[in-house]
């Protein structure tokens, strides 16, 4: 059925365990879910069927790096594949869209956010699709470690686009996440294929290390064999910079890598590492997704990972060639509060939720929002704001209608008369109306949709389709900006305080769940059971050996992590000196949580708005636990909520 394709395109005589099961189900017209360890060939489960299926395979991928990696592989196998992404020019994306329309492209890769784009939705709705592939599918589950609200919309996108089959791919799914994914896409349990998480070639070690000794402990690890390709993971960008600089001073050559660097510099470092020119990278979690280097021999966690799921993904980058590789955590609890602060920073204040709800009550019928503006106005970070909107949908308060760009503007590449003369009768009159209602500023025309409606009851959808057509023909250069989400308000008759309290409770439950996830990770690191077996069990693999023989516990070393560094007491006067300028600068009375975020050095829309980073108190208590700091703030300012 597929053996010839497998040989001709991929050069393989047979498939790995699990691949055959998944591919057979897809080629028989069924949906499936593949839960395979990192580096075990999940991608082939859609790449091979894509060649044989009659129509387009649409792949949802969370990161540009992952897309580019997979596209390079597909092109190397002469499989027609492309992406539509933010790095492309207008001409490049138009060329891809034309290739998809013509049926010349078999695999199209996009981010989930692309499906919010009005112009893309208009284009993709006209294309027959055989298979929807969701990479990193655990992102759809609130019980997953990397929940992304836009993923929740994928089941409804699938129905709207009338896609008959779905394939979910992930390496990190707990039993709760597996059940959640299957339910959301209505995938039969027998079509969920778990091949096992256990990696026989990974040596797992937990090395309890006092914070003051970590730098030297890392250098000792690296100097054991300086030739081994190595990734050292840290939590903060400044740690990556500092550590790389210190190691270079000690004579050990290394490079820092983090999201704060410009993309060109990051790309150069990544390519040099892939080529073997850099042996060691000191990186935040920005490094790794899409890295398919088979001979990484060491992964060292200088700081605690964010969760067991993150740990498993990061060590999963080692030893993909099947050869022995070492994964070590230089573990203590001193960085614990930094991890917890990432969690606490994402929980919106109840007053912030009330501000969003009051906007909905003031917009009966239809509610239009620009996410970035709503984030600033309400002081809710973008990701939790998206989560809040999903919760509001689940509570039957709002219902998403469509997303559009508030502004469309174009520049003429052919003159108006030429474009108008391409049409006859009513269509010519319609095109003339578009130009008449698009005022010009120097070279750019801006479409006035309101004027078009007032003059001729012309629907926005028809105008967008027309200017898209002009753009495809090369008659105009089109730009769109200021994305606006439109919701139907299903129920504005709710009690504001009660509803805000209920939603706030949901966020607090999510917060508690994330803090518990950190606790579970610490318990895992201090486990007296085989680490490989415990890790495999966490990810629903019941077949791993009870004693692997290649972890620190099996070698007789159960870890006890050193505790937090002793933190000095903070005087009331010092606290007031730091906090008073912040409170005075706030446009309205801040919550104790908002003041605590300021002291802990967290980014928030409010802190950006009032330039909190420039204030003396910003990040003064960065090394103190969030809840402890909040208690201190509440004691000094009892009138704050």
Secondary structure as UniProt FT lines:
FT   HELIX           3..5
FT   HELIX           6..10
FT   TURN            17..18
FT   HELIX           19..27
FT   TURN            28..29
FT   STRAND          32..36
FT   TURN            38..39
FT   HELIX           44..52
FT   STRAND          56..60
FT   HELIX           64..76
FT   TURN            77..78
FT   STRAND          81..83
FT   TURN            86..87
FT   HELIX           90..102
FT   STRAND          107..110
FT   HELIX           112..116
FT   HELIX           118..124
FT   TURN            125..126
FT   STRAND          129..134
FT   TURN            135..136
FT   HELIX           137..140
FT   TURN            142..143
FT   TURN            145..146
FT   HELIX           149..153
FT   HELIX           154..160
FT   TURN            161..162
FT   STRAND          165..170
FT   HELIX           175..184
FT   TURN            185..186
FT   HELIX           189..191
FT   STRAND          192..196
FT   TURN            200..201
FT   STRAND          202..208
FT   HELIX           211..213
FT   HELIX           214..223
FT   TURN            226..227
FT   STRAND          230..233
FT   HELIX           237..249
FT   TURN            250..251
FT   STRAND          255..257
FT   TURN            259..260
FT   HELIX           263..274
FT   TURN            275..276
FT   STRAND          280..283
FT   TURN            285..286
FT   TURN            289..290
FT   TURN            294..295
FT   STRAND          298..301
FT   HELIX           308..315
FT   TURN            316..317
FT   TURN            320..321
FT   STRAND          325..332
FT   TURN            334..335
FT   HELIX           336..344
FT   TURN            345..346
FT   HELIX           350..361
FT   STRAND          366..369
FT   HELIX           371..378
FT   HELIX           382..394
FT   TURN            395..396
FT   STRAND          398..412
FT   HELIX           416..420
FT   TURN            421..422
FT   HELIX           425..436
FT   STRAND          438..441
FT   TURN            442..443
FT   STRAND          444..447
FT   HELIX           449..456
FT   HELIX           460..473
FT   STRAND          476..489
FT   HELIX           496..525
FT   HELIX           531..538
FT   TURN            539..540
FT   TURN            552..556
FT   HELIX           572..585
FT   HELIX           592..599
FT   TURN            600..601
FT   HELIX           605..609
FT   TURN            610..611
FT   HELIX           612..614
FT   TURN            616..623
FT   HELIX           626..636
FT   TURN            638..639
//
